[in-house]
Amino acid sequence: MKTKLFVFLAMLFAIIFNTEISYSQGLTGYNFKIVNMTPNGQSNEIRFDSETNIAVDPANTSTIIGSAFTRNSTGSTSTAPIFVSTDGGTTWGHKNVVPSGNGMTGDISIGFGSTSGTLYTGILRGGSNLRAMMLRTATPTSTTIMTTLADRNTVTVDQPFVSAITVNDASSTPRDRVFSGDNNLSANNGRTAEVMVSNDAGASTFAGFTNNIIEVRNTFAQDMPATRMAIHNSGVVYGIFYRWTSGNTPLLNCDVVVVRDNNFATGTTPFNSLIDSGDSNAGQRVVTNRLIPGFPASLGNNRLVASNLAIAVDPNNSANVFIAWCDRVSTTDYTVHFRRSTNSGQSWGSSDWLTITNATNPGIAVTTNGKVGLVYQQLTGSGSAARWETHFRHTTLAGTTFSDDILSTFLDSDLSASTISPSLGDYLEIEAVGRKFYGVFPASNRPISSNFPKNVSYQRNANFSTNQLRNTSNSANVAVSVDPFFFRISPRFIFDLCDRFPTLCRPVIVWPFFELPPYPCLNCPPWPCLSCPPFALPVDQVYKQVFNDIRPKTILNIPYFHLFLEGYDPKEFHIEITTDKGEPIKQELNKIEKGYTISFRPSKNNFNDKTGIHNLKITVIPKTREAASKKLKIGMDLKASDYRFKEFIARNSN
C-alpha cells in the first residue's frame, strides 16, 4: 500500500512541477535531451565547428556555455564566439566575447567556479601560432569581452584545458581555484606537461598563475599535447598526460602518467604526492610503452594527435579516480581504455574496466550519487559504410556492467569535405552537476532522424523529410558539415525528497537512542522515483551527549572511540562512520553480546581538544525493502580509550 501511495504522489508531483517524464529511454530511469547548438541565425553555417567543450554553472544550471572551432558570424576578426544558453540547453545563441586575431579561436576550453558564476577560459588565440591565453568573465551571458588574466605570448603552448572549482580558504572565504593543463613546448629537457594554477582566480586584483611542470622524467622529445586535470573539493588534484618515451612519428611509444597533489598545489613541490611504485619518481605510470598513432595519423576521416585523454574524480571520495586513454593494440586500431583506481591513483589493475576498439574522444564524469558516465566516439564498419557513433555508457562506482546508448551516428564520408583538421577534434566534454550528466559532442549535422536514436532538436533550419539543411531564409539547401550537439542525461526522479522534507529522512536523538523513520526512497523503475541520500547523524551530537564538551581522559592525543549499537542488525542496515563529505574512514565492526560496536580513531582533521569530534557522521542505509519500511530504534553509547577494540574489551572485562 505504501509503495502504491509513493508512486501516486510521485506522478502527482510530476504534474505539479512540470517535470520531464519519459518511459521510452534506453537507459532505464533516465531522460535524454540532445540539441544541435547552431543558432537559427547561423543556418548558413557550413564550417566544421568541432573540438567541442562545455561548462555548466553549478550555481545556476540554466546557464550553460559551449565552445568549438567557430567563427564570428559578423565578419569581425577581433573577437570569436562562445555558445550561450540561459534555459538549461534548450536554445543557444552566440556571444562574441573571446579575444581573437582572425575572428575565431584555436583550441578553447571553459570551466565555471562552483558558486561564483565566473567563467574561466583557456584559448589559443586565433591568428597566432600556439599563443595561449587565460580569460575570465563574471557575466558570461553578456556581450562584454572577457578579461585577460594571462597572455603567454613569449612561450609556445598547446592545448590549454581548463578545470575550475570554488572552495573556501582557511577563513571560510570562497576562492575560485583554476587548474589548466597544457603542453609548454618551450620547457626544458622535453618535460612539457604543465599545469597553470591559481587558487584565487576570481580576485579583483589578480595575482597571476603559477606555472608548474608536472613531468619529472626526461622524454624522447616532449610530452604529448594533452594534459587533463580533475579537482576534488578536499584539495586533492589529479592530472594525466602522455609521456613520449621513444619512437618517431607517426607511431610513438608513450607512458600514461597520473600525478596528484593533496592540497591544491600550494606546497613547495606541487604534484609530488603520488609516487610511482616502479621507479619511485613522482607520477604513477599506469601503463608504459604503449603505441600512440599521431603526427600524422587518422581514424577514418578524423585526425589523431595523441590528445585523447580523460580523468575524473568521485565528488564524494577523492580516492576514487577514473581515467581513459587511447592507444594502438593491434596494427590499425585506435582503442579506448577505461580504468579506475580506488586508492588515490596508486594502482590501476592490469586490465581495463572497459575497452572499446576504434574509438576516440573519451570523456568521464561522476555524479554526486555515485553514477559514472563515459562518452566516446567510435568508428564502425568499413569503406563507404563506415559510420561514427557517439556512445554514452553508464555504471555505478563499483559496477560490473555498463549500459550503452548511442547519441548520434553518421557516415564517415560526411567528414570528407572538412574545412579544418581535425574533422571531429581532439576532445569533447562531459561533466556532472548533482545527479545529472551534461555534455557536448561534434557530429555531422545531416538532418536524418535515424542518426539520432534518442531524438534531437535543431535550431538551425533543417528539413528532416528531405534530409537537407536549409539556409537562414529557408530558400536554399546548405552543405553538410559538423556542428556541436549538447546533451543532458538526467535521472527520472521528481525531486530529492529529503531536500524538500528533511524531517522525513533525519534521525531523531532521544538519548540514549536514535530513531529512524521508515526510509522514504523507492526503487521503482519504470515509474518516476523519489531520491534521497542515506540517513545521516553527526557524530559530534553523540560526542556531546556523552562527554558534555569535556575532553576524554586518555593518554593519546587522539583517542580510539568505540560506538556501541544495541538493536542493530547488519543484515538489515549498513551503518558506517564517514566524513561529512561522505568519505569512509578506517573503522572496525565487532559483534558484542547486545549488538555491535564500531571502533574508529579520528584523524587530526576530525578531532581536537576544544571541540572534540567534528565533521564526521554516522550514515545508515537500509539493505532490504522490509528494513526500509521499519521504524528503527537503536541504543547508543560512545567510549574513548587508549586502546583498540580487543584490548579495550579485555581491560574492561577484568
Summary of the structure (lengths in Angstrom):
residues: 654
radius of gyration: 26.5
end to end distance: 52.2
largest distance: 94.5
contacts: 2245
relative contact order: 0.11
helix: 9%
strand: 46%
